[in-house]
């Protein structure tokens, strides 16, 4: 017989029971690592269900419809954690009564994050009694999960997801959001520090330049779920594309061909026309795309963070997309009404996400080698096929030799081209032998695999097929030759024109006045960041003087003021996430100037001065970045305000 543990039934008065519940709730909120929005959601909730105890002492939460939090078998947890180390993060979906979390903590050295989809259930547990999870963070919403993920931004990261029994069945909508979010967070940590330094500011600049296009271009995700059951072919530009390129004309008749920008160049050289071309390049790709014969007809699924010249290349219908990158996903979601697409450092991943959100099935990968098949880097017809990859067995490195066309398109604005990377020998497509790959492909391969795993856990029946016929084996995907896939599919005859017509029919246009208001709102938020950063500079000077004075009370007061000012700055950046991306490189460069000598003997006074100087440098970089962002946003608002008065949008 189950025993319901209920304070009011344990000989206590109702008032004492309420007081005890309130005390436990407050103690847990203060002692556990619960992020701000999650704490507020818990306080705003009413407890759901109650804690029950089985005869063997196992605690779980009984809701009106299910049991949450029964333990997982130790063997299952161990199997899912195999190979995980400090570089991994374990996300437990559903806290329950903490059984799974405690088991993971015992078995693994990996950091743990708890994602509890229901703040009302979390409140039930927090009111029940003291919770012994220590510093393990608990979040209830995607916003807090995204903020928390910053703690892992410097890791070579992989994610293991364990689900507490009862949760997937009880929270299907929350599962879908969670499944979309984890690949996004993987993408965020997969972005290398150098890439983020070089491109973070450029991404935001390009969004500001491109956002005006939303007045005349419906977002592609207007068509969410519109193509359920329609096959999608995701065309990369790997060397193995040569084997199947002539079959893609038939693929376009039997589904939708999503060609990446490099893949589209190769298709054009062979007379094949895709319905959709996908591009997210912050590097200007217009010179590669402008002369393709189908650019006046195909749908252009171009990212708002891509180079402005790229978005204005081609006469086919523009249906913009954007990536679910934390620093600009929230602002664009507020404007467009939908979130960004999960991806991981490759345009092919965002193309797959787009096809998945549209409801397509099967999802078929073609030309996705993720490897240097035969020492080649690209398919023929891309213009880059003269580039080669040479493997050094002695050093364990892959040496990349880019041809003139690749170097021309890459340019210098986004940093130097990658010339070498660590070698990876991985199982080949079809499971026979191994193929030479590079570390740069590892994150993309892991994203493809993790996305499929999470889709399956969420109950998705979408088939995922790898028809590349070369390159790496992507675990979970069916390795089937493209011609075999096509043989079983009926003709659909979906045209680019019909896709665009459906998008325009479902679209509610965004007025220019709304975009102006959005730009001005973020400009004002940048002003608040700038003012908060400037206050830190003033407090830093006062703190430096106080430290030299040697007066303990004066030092304490000045450091308290400094700490409060830093908290205000952090909050102001949270409210203006565009500044986060814009200032990233500036902060790093500021910290490199006059860095302290780590080999010097420890000196508490010098250490305090260094900390103050560091805060001042960061604040100075943030202040300058916020001013630049404010100017860019205000200028774009003025330009768009002028265009709504009769001046044309920029071409």
FENCOR-V673723 format. One record per pair of residues at least 6 apart in sequence whose ideal C-beta (glycine too) atoms are under 7 Angstrom apart, sorted by the first residue. I is the first residue (numbers start at 1). J is the second residue. D is the distance in whole Angstrom. If there is no record, write none. Layout:
i j d
I J D
I J D
//
This chain:
i j d
2 52 5
2 53 7
2 54 6
3 53 5
4 50 6
4 52 6
5 51 6
5 53 6
6 50 7
7 17 4
7 20 6
7 21 6
8 14 6
8 17 4
21 127 4
24 126 7
24 127 6
24 128 7
24 129 6
24 130 7
25 123 7
25 126 5
25 127 5
27 130 6
28 126 4
28 130 7
28 131 5
29 39 6
29 126 7
32 131 6
32 133 6
32 138 6
33 135 5
33 136 7
33 137 4
33 138 7
34 138 5
35 137 7
35 139 5
35 144 4
35 147 7
35 148 6
37 141 6
37 143 6
37 144 5
38 119 7
38 138 7
38 139 5
38 140 4
38 141 6
38 144 5
41 119 4
41 140 5
41 141 7
42 119 5
42 122 6
42 123 5
42 126 7
45 119 5
45 120 4
45 123 5
46 120 6
47 120 6
47 123 5
47 124 4
47 127 6
48 63 6
48 118 7
48 120 4
48 121 5
48 124 6
49 61 5
49 62 5
49 63 4
49 121 6
49 124 5
50 62 6
50 124 7
51 59 6
51 61 6
51 97 7
51 124 7
51 125 7
51 128 5
52 60 6
52 62 5
53 59 5
58 70 7
58 71 6
59 97 4
60 67 5
60 68 6
60 69 4
60 70 5
60 96 6
60 97 6
61 68 4
61 69 5
61 96 6
61 97 6
61 121 6
61 124 6
61 125 7
65 170 7
66 166 5
66 169 7
66 170 5
67 166 5
68 94 7
68 96 5
68 121 6
68 164 7
68 166 4
68 167 6
68 170 7
69 96 2
69 97 4
69 99 6
69 164 6
69 166 7
70 165 5
70 166 7
71 99 4
71 100 7
72 100 5
72 103 7
72 165 6
74 103 7
77 103 5
77 104 6
77 107 6
77 162 7
78 107 6
80 160 6
80 162 6
81 90 7
81 104 7
81 107 6
81 108 5
81 160 6
84 90 7
84 108 5
84 110 5
84 160 5
85 109 6
85 110 7
86 109 6
86 110 7
87 155 6
87 156 5
87 157 6
87 158 7
88 110 4
88 157 7
88 158 5
88 159 7
88 160 6
89 110 6
89 111 5
89 113 6
89 152 6
89 157 6
89 159 5
90 104 5
90 108 6
90 110 5
90 112 5
90 160 5
90 162 7
91 113 5
91 115 6
91 159 6
91 161 5
91 182 7
92 100 5
92 101 5
92 104 6
92 112 7
92 114 5
92 115 7
92 162 5
92 164 6
93 115 5
93 161 6
93 163 5
93 164 7
93 167 6
93 178 6
94 116 6
94 117 7
94 163 6
94 164 4
94 167 3
95 101 7
95 114 5
95 116 4
95 122 6
95 125 7
95 138 6
95 164 7
96 164 4
97 125 6
98 131 7
98 133 6
100 162 6
100 164 5
101 112 6
101 114 6
101 133 6
101 136 6
104 112 6
104 162 7
105 112 6
112 136 5
113 137 6
113 148 6
114 136 6
114 137 7
114 138 4
115 139 6
115 145 6
115 178 6
116 122 5
116 138 6
116 140 5
117 167 7
117 171 5
117 174 4
118 171 7
119 140 5
122 140 6
125 131 7
137 148 5
139 145 5
139 148 6
142 177 6
142 181 5
145 181 7
146 185 7
146 326 5
149 185 5
149 188 6
152 189 6
153 189 6
155 189 6
157 189 4
158 446 6
159 182 6
159 186 6
159 450 7
161 182 7
161 454 7
163 457 7
168 175 6
168 457 7
175 458 5
176 458 6
179 454 4
179 455 6
179 458 5
180 342 6
182 450 7
182 454 6
183 342 4
183 344 7
183 447 6
183 450 6
183 451 5
184 324 4
184 342 4
186 344 6
186 447 6
186 450 6
187 342 6
187 343 5
187 344 4
187 345 7
187 447 7
188 325 7
188 326 6
190 344 5
190 345 5
190 443 4
191 345 6
194 415 6
196 584 6
197 584 6
197 585 4
197 588 6
198 414 5
198 415 4
199 282 5
199 414 6
200 581 4
200 582 7
200 584 4
200 585 7
201 581 7
201 582 5
201 585 6
202 282 5
203 282 6
203 305 4
203 328 7
203 581 6
204 328 6
204 578 5
204 581 5
204 582 5
205 632 6
206 282 6
206 305 5
206 306 6
206 307 6
206 308 6
207 304 5
207 305 5
207 328 6
208 632 5
208 633 6
208 636 5
209 308 4
210 304 5
210 308 6
210 311 5
211 304 6
211 515 6
212 515 6
212 640 5
212 643 7
212 649 6
213 311 6
213 318 7
213 320 6
214 320 7
214 336 7
214 510 5
214 515 6
215 509 7
215 510 6
215 512 5
215 515 7
217 318 4
217 319 7
217 320 6
218 319 6
218 503 5
218 504 6
218 507 4
219 319 7
219 320 6
219 321 7
219 336 5
219 338 7
220 301 5
220 319 4
220 320 7
220 321 5
220 354 6
220 503 7
221 321 7
221 338 5
221 357 6
222 503 5
222 506 5
222 507 5
223 358 6
223 502 6
223 503 5
223 506 7
224 357 5
224 358 7
225 358 7
225 359 5
226 358 6
226 359 7
226 502 6
227 256 7
227 358 4
227 359 5
227 360 5
228 359 3
229 359 7
229 361 6
230 255 6
230 256 6
230 360 5
230 492 6
230 494 7
231 254 6
231 255 3
231 360 7
231 362 6
231 364 6
231 489 6
232 255 6
232 256 5
232 258 6
232 355 4
232 360 4
232 363 5
232 364 7
233 248 7
233 251 5
233 255 6
233 257 5
233 258 7
233 364 5
233 366 6
234 258 5
234 348 6
234 351 5
234 352 5
234 355 6
234 363 7
234 364 7
234 365 5
234 366 7
234 368 7
235 248 7
235 257 6
235 258 7
235 259 4
235 260 6
235 263 4
235 267 7
235 274 7
235 366 5
235 367 5
236 260 6
236 263 5
236 348 5
236 367 4
236 368 4
237 260 6
237 262 4
237 263 4
237 266 6
237 367 6
237 378 5
237 379 5
237 382 5
238 367 5
238 368 6
238 369 3
238 373 7
238 379 6
238 468 7
238 471 6
239 369 6
239 373 4
239 374 6
239 376 4
239 378 7
239 379 6
239 470 7
240 367 6
240 369 5
240 373 6
240 468 5
240 469 6
240 470 3
240 471 6
241 263 7
241 266 6
241 366 7
241 367 3
241 379 4
242 379 5
242 380 6
243 469 5
243 470 7
244 366 6
244 467 7
244 469 7
244 482 4
245 266 7
245 267 7
245 270 5
245 272 6
246 270 7
247 482 5
247 483 6
247 486 6
248 257 6
248 267 7
248 272 5
249 272 5
250 486 5
251 257 6
251 486 6
252 273 7
252 274 6
252 275 6
253 491 5
253 493 6
254 486 6
254 489 4
254 490 7
254 491 6
254 492 6
255 489 7
255 492 6
256 275 5
256 276 6
256 360 7
256 494 6
257 274 4
257 275 6
257 276 7
258 274 7
258 276 5
258 278 6
258 351 4
258 354 7
258 355 6
259 267 6
259 274 4
259 276 7
259 277 5
259 278 7
260 278 6
260 347 4
260 348 6
260 351 6
261 277 6
261 279 4
261 281 6
261 285 5
261 288 7
261 289 6
261 347 7
262 378 7
262 382 5
263 367 6
264 274 6
264 277 5
264 292 6
265 288 6
265 292 7
265 381 6
265 382 5
265 383 6
266 379 5
266 380 7
266 381 4
266 382 5
267 274 6
268 292 4
268 293 6
268 294 7
269 381 3
270 381 6
273 294 4
273 298 7
274 298 6
275 298 6
275 299 6
275 494 7
275 495 7
275 496 4
275 499 6
276 298 6
276 299 5
276 301 5
277 298 5
277 300 6
277 301 7
278 301 5
278 347 6
278 350 6
278 351 4
278 354 7
279 285 6
279 302 5
279 303 7
279 306 6
279 310 6
279 347 7
280 303 4
280 305 7
280 306 6
280 323 7
280 347 5
280 350 6
281 306 6
281 307 6
281 310 6
282 305 6
282 306 6
282 307 6
282 414 7
283 307 6
283 409 7
283 410 6
283 411 6
283 414 6
284 307 4
284 309 5
284 310 6
285 307 7
285 310 5
286 309 4
286 310 5
286 313 4
287 409 7
288 383 7
288 409 6
289 295 6
289 310 7
289 313 5
289 314 6
290 313 5
290 314 7
295 314 3
295 315 7
295 316 6
296 314 7
296 315 4
296 316 6
297 316 5
297 496 6
298 316 5
298 496 5
299 316 6
299 317 5
299 319 6
299 496 5
299 499 5
299 500 6
300 314 6
300 316 5
300 317 7
300 318 5
300 319 7
301 319 6
301 321 5
301 354 6
302 310 6
302 311 5
302 318 6
302 320 6
303 321 6
303 322 6
303 323 6
304 320 5
304 322 5
304 332 7
305 322 6
305 323 7
311 318 7
312 651 6
316 496 6
317 500 4
319 500 7
319 503 5
321 341 6
321 350 7
321 354 6
322 332 5
322 340 5
323 340 5
323 341 6
323 343 5
323 350 6
324 339 6
324 340 4
324 341 6
324 342 5
325 340 7
326 577 7
327 577 5
327 578 6
327 580 5
327 581 4
328 577 7
328 578 6
328 581 7
329 339 6
329 340 4
330 577 6
331 522 6
331 577 7
331 578 6
332 340 7
333 339 5
335 515 7
335 518 5
341 350 5
341 353 4
341 354 6
341 357 7
342 353 5
343 349 4
343 350 4
343 353 6
344 443 5
344 444 5
344 447 3
345 443 6
345 444 6
346 444 5
348 368 6
349 444 6
349 447 6
352 363 6
355 363 6
356 363 6
356 462 7
361 462 4
361 463 6
362 462 7
362 463 4
362 464 7
362 465 5
363 462 6
363 464 5
364 465 5
364 467 5
364 485 6
365 465 7
365 466 5
365 467 6
365 468 6
365 477 7
366 467 5
366 468 6
366 482 6
367 379 6
367 468 6
368 466 7
368 468 5
368 471 7
369 468 6
369 470 6
369 471 3
369 472 7
370 437 6
370 441 4
370 444 6
370 445 5
370 471 5
370 472 5
371 435 5
371 436 6
371 437 4
371 441 7
371 471 4
371 472 5
372 389 4
372 398 6
372 436 5
372 437 7
372 438 7
373 435 6
373 470 5
373 471 6
375 388 6
375 389 5
375 390 7
376 385 7
376 388 7
377 384 6
377 387 4
377 388 7
377 389 6
377 400 7
378 384 4
378 385 5
378 387 6
379 385 7
383 405 4
384 403 6
384 405 6
384 406 5
386 403 4
387 401 6
387 402 5
387 403 5
387 406 5
388 401 5
389 398 5
389 400 6
390 399 5
390 401 7
391 398 6
391 423 6
391 436 5
392 399 6
396 422 6
396 423 5
397 420 5
397 421 7
397 422 6
397 423 6
398 420 6
398 421 5
398 423 5
398 436 7
398 438 5
399 419 7
399 420 5
400 418 6
400 419 6
400 420 6
402 417 6
407 417 6
410 417 5
418 440 7
421 438 4
421 439 5
421 440 5
422 438 7
422 439 4
423 436 6
423 438 7
424 437 4
424 438 6
424 439 6
424 442 6
425 434 5
425 436 6
426 434 6
426 435 6
426 437 5
426 472 5
427 434 6
427 473 4
428 434 6
428 435 4
428 472 7
428 473 6
429 466 6
429 468 6
429 469 6
429 470 6
429 471 6
429 472 7
429 473 5
429 479 6
430 479 5
431 473 6
431 479 7
435 471 6
435 472 6
437 472 6
445 472 6
445 474 6
448 474 5
449 474 6
449 475 5
449 476 6
452 464 5
452 476 4
452 477 7
453 476 6
455 462 6
463 478 7
464 476 7
464 477 5
465 477 6
465 478 5
465 480 5
465 485 6
466 474 5
466 477 4
466 478 7
466 479 5
467 480 6
467 481 6
467 482 4
467 485 5
469 481 6
469 482 7
473 479 7
512 640 5
512 643 7
512 644 4
513 644 7
515 640 6
516 637 5
516 640 5
516 641 5
519 633 5
519 636 5
519 637 4
520 637 5
522 576 6
522 578 6
522 633 5
523 630 5
523 633 4
523 634 5
523 637 7
525 575 5
525 576 4
526 576 6
526 579 6
526 626 5
526 629 5
526 630 4
526 633 7
527 630 6
528 572 5
528 576 7
529 572 5
529 573 6
529 576 5
529 579 5
529 622 6
529 626 4
530 623 5
530 626 4
530 627 6
530 630 7
532 568 5
532 569 4
532 572 4
533 569 6
533 619 4
533 622 4
533 623 4
533 626 6
534 623 6
535 565 5
536 565 5
536 566 6
536 569 6
536 615 6
536 616 7
536 619 4
537 616 6
537 619 5
537 620 6
539 561 5
539 562 5
539 565 5
540 562 7
540 612 5
540 615 6
540 616 4
542 558 5
543 558 4
543 559 6
543 562 5
543 612 5
544 609 6
544 612 5
546 554 5
546 555 5
546 558 4
547 555 6
547 605 7
547 608 5
547 609 6
562 615 7
566 615 7
569 619 7
569 622 7
573 579 6
573 580 6
578 629 6
579 622 7
579 625 6
579 626 5
579 629 6
582 625 5
582 628 7
582 629 5
583 621 6
583 622 5
583 625 3
586 621 4
586 624 6
586 625 5
587 618 6
587 621 5
587 622 7
590 617 4
590 618 7
590 620 6
590 621 4
591 614 7
591 617 6
596 610 5
643 649 5
//
